[in-house]
Amino acid sequence: MAKPSHQAFLRHLLLRPPDVAHHGWVPAADVYELHAGWLIKVELAGIRPQDVTVTLEGDVLRIVGRRRDWVAHEARGCRSLEISYERFERTFDLGGIPQGSRIVTEYRDGMLLIKVLPP
């Protein structure tokens, strides 16, 4: 059996969908340092705000949630499934957060904005 060429192997890696079931889903996030505090922006398309919990424990901000499939019960079958519907968790060590800092959240257009502000 012939070995696949280097180009064919790279094409296979680039074109195949991510192995979500094996690696789990982790939403993309941007972290900004503000003059006073932090701003974290997390991409949570298709997730209801009530399915997400944000906590601050010491210097660690934790985001836990779940994306639910609200279409599957109406479908007759599935041809392709690339969107991950499962629990996720992200943690960010923000380091040096003053005790008593507060969290302000806003959910807009599939993006969760989290501000961690000093007391």
C-alpha positions as CSV (number, residue, x, y, z in Angstrom):
1,M,0.0,0.0,0.0
2,A,1.5,3.4,-1.1
3,K,2.1,6.0,1.5
4,P,0.1,9.2,1.0
5,S,2.1,12.2,-0.2
6,H,3.0,15.0,2.2
7,Q,0.6,17.3,0.3
8,A,-2.2,14.8,0.5
9,F,-1.6,14.4,4.3
10,L,-1.7,18.2,4.9
11,R,-4.8,18.6,2.7
12,H,-6.5,15.9,4.9
13,L,-5.6,17.7,8.1
14,L,-6.7,21.1,6.8
15,L,-10.0,19.9,5.3
16,R,-11.4,17.6,7.9
17,P,-13.7,19.0,10.5
18,P,-12.3,19.2,14.1
19,D,-12.6,16.2,16.2
20,V,-14.9,17.8,18.7
21,A,-16.1,14.7,20.4
22,H,-12.5,13.7,21.2
23,H,-11.1,17.1,22.3
24,G,-14.3,18.8,23.7
25,W,-15.4,22.2,22.8
26,V,-13.7,25.3,24.2
27,P,-15.2,28.7,23.2
28,A,-12.8,31.3,21.8
29,A,-12.0,34.2,24.1
30,D,-10.2,37.6,24.1
31,V,-8.8,39.0,27.3
32,Y,-8.1,42.7,27.7
33,E,-6.4,44.5,30.5
34,L,-8.2,47.7,31.4
35,H,-6.9,50.7,33.4
36,A,-8.8,49.3,36.3
37,G,-9.7,45.7,35.9
38,W,-10.1,43.2,33.0
39,L,-12.5,42.7,30.1
40,I,-13.0,39.1,28.8
41,K,-15.0,38.6,25.6
42,V,-16.2,35.0,25.0
43,E,-17.8,33.7,21.8
44,L,-21.0,31.8,22.8
45,A,-23.1,31.6,19.7
46,G,-26.3,29.6,20.2
47,I,-26.0,29.6,24.0
48,R,-28.8,31.0,26.2
49,P,-27.5,33.4,28.9
50,Q,-29.3,31.3,31.6
51,D,-27.1,28.3,30.6
52,V,-23.8,30.1,31.5
53,T,-22.4,30.7,35.0
54,V,-19.5,33.1,35.7
55,T,-17.6,33.1,39.0
56,L,-14.6,34.8,40.4
57,E,-12.6,32.8,43.0
58,G,-9.5,34.6,44.1
59,D,-7.6,35.5,40.9
60,V,-9.4,32.8,38.8
61,L,-12.4,33.7,36.6
62,R,-14.4,30.6,35.7
63,I,-17.0,30.4,32.9
64,V,-19.1,27.2,32.8
65,G,-22.0,26.5,30.5
66,R,-23.7,24.3,28.0
67,R,-24.9,24.6,24.4
68,R,-28.1,22.8,23.8
69,D,-29.4,21.5,20.5
70,W,-32.9,22.9,20.1
71,V,-33.3,21.6,16.5
72,A,-32.5,17.9,16.8
73,H,-35.9,16.9,18.1
74,E,-37.6,18.3,14.9
75,A,-35.1,16.6,12.5
76,R,-35.7,13.3,10.7
77,G,-32.1,12.6,10.4
78,C,-28.6,14.1,10.4
79,R,-26.3,14.4,7.4
80,S,-23.5,16.3,9.1
81,L,-22.9,17.3,12.7
82,E,-20.1,19.9,13.2
83,I,-21.5,22.0,16.0
84,S,-20.7,20.8,19.5
85,Y,-23.5,20.6,21.9
86,E,-22.0,19.9,25.3
87,R,-20.8,21.3,28.5
88,F,-17.8,23.7,28.4
89,E,-15.5,25.3,31.0
90,R,-13.0,28.1,30.6
91,T,-10.8,29.5,33.4
92,F,-8.6,32.6,33.4
93,D,-5.9,33.3,36.0
94,L,-6.1,37.1,36.1
95,G,-3.4,37.5,38.9
96,G,-3.5,40.2,41.4
97,I,-7.2,40.8,41.5
98,P,-8.1,43.0,44.6
99,Q,-10.3,41.2,47.1
100,G,-13.9,42.3,46.8
101,S,-13.7,42.8,43.0
102,R,-17.0,42.5,41.2
103,I,-18.2,41.0,37.9
104,V,-20.4,42.8,35.4
105,T,-21.7,40.8,32.5
106,E,-23.4,41.6,29.2
107,Y,-24.6,39.1,26.5
108,R,-25.0,40.6,23.1
109,D,-25.0,39.1,19.6
110,G,-23.6,35.8,20.7
111,M,-20.8,37.4,22.7
112,L,-20.5,37.3,26.5
113,L,-18.7,40.4,27.8
114,I,-17.3,40.1,31.3
115,K,-15.8,43.0,33.2
116,V,-13.9,42.3,36.4
117,L,-13.8,45.6,38.2
118,P,-12.0,46.6,41.5
119,P,-14.1,47.3,44.6
